[in-house]
Amino acid sequence: MQSPVAGDAAPIPTGVAGLDEILHGGYAAQRAHLIEGRPGSGKTTLGLQFLLEGLNRGERGLYITLSESRRELLSVAERHGWSLEGLEIYELVPPELSLDSEQQQSLIHASDLELGETVRMALAEIERVNPVRVVFDSLSEIRLLSQGSLRYRRQVLALKSYFLLNNATVLMLDDLSAEDDDLNLHSISHAVLRLEQVIPAYGAGRRRLHVIKMRGTPYESGYHDFVLRRGGVRVFPRLVAADHHTTFEPGTIACGVPELDAVLGGGLDRGTTSLIIGPSGVGKSTLALGYLMAALDRGEHGLVISFDETLGILMRRAAGVGLDIRRHLESGLLRIEQMDPADVSAGDFAGRIRDAVETDGARVVVIDSLTGYMSAMSDQPHLVLQMHEMTTYLNQQGVTTILVLAQHGMVGRMEAPVDLTYVSDTVVMLRFFEAGGRVRRALSVLKKRTGAHEDSIREFRIDAQGLRVGRVLEDFRGVLTGVPTYDGDREALLSDRPSPATPITDTTAGPHGVAGPHGAA
């Protein structure tokens, strides 16, 4: 049963995840839309999804193909796991291209007729089927037969007019075989979408689309990444933080280590972004996992975006410092996304975070690390702009965001590969230093916009029982230069913590588990 025809120019669903959001509801009903892109950009798949969405809604669909055979279309659908049963497919073979000598003529070319025999055949099929949704694939064959811009424009106008007279919503596909005629098509189309492929110097190709025009209808401008996988096209709308406001209850999350929370003025505030910065191996990821674990133990959902570690290594490292995140992963509270910098796009990255926040209800998001994500971005300024939108979006959702950024080098003068301190509400710096013939770690908080924090430097240690923070080390110099030097007594430093099976016999321990003047170094 044919469903009621949508109102004139009312938005109708595209059948493509994410595209309706960009077009503010979908394609305009009873209008002709131009989908253009190079061969292999995903136009056919986009068209099939449009028609299948109509079938799901009880709307009759027609696919007119001049460029691909019916057999090829069925093969495409099969690879995506689709059934085209109920969809009308008209394989249009122009007489001029037929191998049947009886259909060929030499006196008058079809393009010299009023509409052309090819266009007449298409119109006859439209009249027979009376479809609500139509895909015409592709206009390049009409261009070829027209042998001129004027005839080409007339024939496309004839098609468009006939579609509209029959109240059909149409997608006209074009492979950009002659870009000189682009403006001809743009001017007679209600909307124009262009699909593109970007091939980086290394890694997988990236796909993106942008809406060139859409008459009388608002839409999201700019480039939007999309992927073409089994199941069809999925579009990731460009994230605009201003469009995503929500109310949330402010508060502070603690990690359960009193000394560490004290340094941060009680912990990390909800709706803020914290940047943990330092050399590789200093404990940035472990510090971030400490706050994540505390949130998971409270029953909150969390997300880890891992660029640098596999899932197995991450699980073993967490277990090695007393953080049992496996049980939260199995319960569904924790979601870990392992990402390959060579394959991920900016839109895919943002889409996974939005999905975790809006679908799973993630309250803590850890991105480890931005250094790995930088490899996925072709231009550094794009990273800063996107991270600004991303952190603003997460802040407005009440999410506690923790960014991990590794600096170049391990000792000596160090520099960050990108400056993200201005998008961060809290900045925690970790450093290596040497004292008493051992390599140790120092922690300091450089800024916190949402409240007071300590301006001191404390020792920071990681062992099998978790995190420890010592008392203030007053005899430090050169921390901010990247070459910290400790001139104090060894007695002020954290001693080795005994294993749980060993009774504690040291009676000289000072406050917070720090050895007193006579304790062991």
Buried (B, 14 or more C-beta within 10 A) or exposed (E): EEEEBBEEBBBBBBBBBBBBBBBEBBBBBBBBBBBBBEEEBBBBBBBBBBBBBBBEBEBBBBBBBBBBEEEEBBEBBEEBEBEBEEBBBBBBBBBBBEEEEEEEEEEEBBBEEEBBBBBBBBBEBBEEBEBBBBBBBBBBBBBBBBEEBEBBBBBBEBBBEBBBEBBBBBBBBBBBBBEEBBEBBBEBBBBBBBBBBEEEEEBEEBBBBBBBBBEEBEBBEEBBBBBBEEBBBBBBBBBEBEEBEEEEEEEBBBBBBEBBBBBBBBBBBBBBBBBBBBBBEBBBBBBBBBBBBBBBEEEBBBBBBBBBBEEEEBBEBBEEBBBEBEEBBEEEBBBBBBBEBEEBBBBBBBBBBBBBBEEBEBBBBBBBBBBBBBBBBEEEEEBBEBBBBBBBBBBBBBBBBBBBBBBBEBBEEBEBBBEBEEBBBBBBBBBBBEBEEEEBBBBBBBBBEBBEBBEBBBBBBBBEEBBBBBBBBEEBEEBEEBBBEBEEEBBBBBBEBEEEEEEEEEEEEBEBBBBBEEBEB
